[in-house]
Amino acid sequence: MKRLLLIALLLPFTAHATDYMLTIKDHQFQPAEFSVPSGTKIKLLIENQDATPEEFDSYPLNREKVITGHGTATIYIGPLTPGRYTFIGEFHETTAQGVIVAQ
């Protein structure tokens, strides 16, 4: 019974998230820029195809997450107000840069 209650309590935080895929390859994010609808919770699936780790870091989104080499990570963000939200790969910030545009 406690298990069902926990699942019911967590559902509002994970339900209704729209999935977006982000890939790290050659120390670059692909796509480097993508649009999402404002007012929507986003489930960002990140796949690191490089052998080395990378850290997804975004001050505007208040998120940071290390993705191991050849690893994956999931980050929930939003709902976002309209605007541009930058992010970087902190370990390779000169090449790993991107923007989420909420509109």
N, C-alpha and C positions, 0 to 999 in steps of 0.2 A: 504494500500500500504506500509506504514512504517513497518507493521508487517511482510510482505513478505520479505522486504529488510533485516530486522533483522534476520529472519530465514535463509536467503541465506548467510548472513555474518557468522552466527554461524555454519553452516553445515561443513565447512572444519575442524573445531576443534573437532567435534564429529563423523564425518563420518569415515568409514574404521577402527574403533577401534575393536580389537578382545577382546571378553569377557572372563574373567577369574574369577572364584568364589573362595573366601577365606572365611573360617568359623572360628569364635572364639568360642571355647567350652572348658570349664574347664581351662580358662585362657591360652589357647594354640591356635596357628594358625594351621589350617588344610586346605591344606597341608602345612607343615613347609617349604618345598622347592618345587619350580616348575619352569619349563623352558618355555621361550617365545621366539619367533623368534626376532632376532635383527632387527632394522630398522622398527618396527611395533608399531603403537600406541596401547596402552593397556587400556581396560576399566576393572578396578578391582572392582568387586562387593563383598562387605564385609558384612557378616551376623554375628551378635553377638548373639549367643544362650545363653550366660550367662545373669544373672539378673543384673549384675553390668556393668557400662560403661568401655570401653577400648579406648585407643588412639593409632591408627595406626601412627607410627612415623618412618620416614626414612630420615636420613641425605643425603645418596647418591642419593635418588630420589627427595629430597627437597619437601617432602610431610608430612603433619600431619593432622589427622582428628579424632575427637572424635566420637565414635559410641556408642550410648546409649544402655543400657541393653535391650535385645530383639529387637534391632534396626538394620537398614541396612544403608550402605553408598556406594557411588560410587566415585571412584578416577580414574582420567585419568592420565596416565603416558606415557612417551616415545614420539617419538621412541627412543629406547635404543641402545647404542652401545654394542658390545659383552662384557660381564663381569658379575660379581656377585654383586647384589644390596641387602644389608641387610635391614631388618626392624624389629621393636620391637613393643610390646604393652607397652607403657610407664608406664601404671598403674600396670603392672605385668611383668616387663622386665626380671625377672629370668626364667619365664616359657614361656612367649609369645615372641618367636623369630622366624624369618624366613628369607628366601633368595629367590630372584627372579634371575634366571640365564638366561641371554639373550645370545643366540647363533645363 
